[in-house]
Amino acid sequence: MTDTVALRLALQEERGPELAQRVARLLAPLSGEERALDAGCGTGALAIALAPRVREIVGVDAVEEYVAAARERAPENCAFLVGDVTHLPFDYGEFDLVGCLRVLHHVHRPELVVSELARVTRPGGRILVVDQLGLVDPIRTIELDRFERQRDPTHERLLPDGDIRALLEANDLVVAQNEISSERRDLDRYFALAGVPEKERERLQRQAPTAAREVEVGWYVARKPGG
């Protein structure tokens, strides 16, 4: 296991209880019979948070090392696959509940991800989208995106609240719940999570815009019509 994966797992364990509590509140009521999907699952944070509340959950991620780490720690009702979130290996309407945690800003065409989430959700099912938000001021967002790409080359761009809502609405998804939370970051730990060498961290901290130290995270629960 690489140091980066170990750090991700440590952060996941630290944040796990809070994530489980928030997800349970946002998605209530759950019957316990749902088949769920964690798209872009990473090391399985969302899947593990949902597992006690659903019948079955499948996680998909493109990084084999993350999938392997998720498999080692997940409950029996979780399964993990290597796959592409812009082309999910599932048929129409296979899932009652679909989640996507902090994935959109890593994807060049996030509209393809949301389209796939909608496709594999059954009519009447729900979709949870969570991501760091871009700023209202596009110039400040460009500055923040530039910094994020220096830290992590897989970063594409942050979407503001209005853009995420537009992607959901473009797929006929109806936002039922929405929260925006603030998250204070320890930048040194944040750099370590991305595998940034120690000698580079001090330089990046000096360059970090204020918005990189305290970010906003959007939580959206949308329903697919029908069912």
Buried (B, 14 or more C-beta within 10 A) or exposed (E): EEEBBEBBBEBBEEBEEEBBEBBBEBBEEBEEEBBBBBBBBBBBBBBBBBBEBBBBBBBBBEBEBBBBBBBEBBEEBBBBBEBBBBEBEBEEBBBBBBBBBBBBBBBEEBBBBBBBBBBBBBEEBBBBBBBBBBBEEEEBBBBBBEBBEBBBEEBBBBBBBEBBBEBBEEBEBEBEBBEEEEEEEEBBEBBBBBEBEEEEBEEBBEEBEEBBBEBBBBBBBBBBEEE
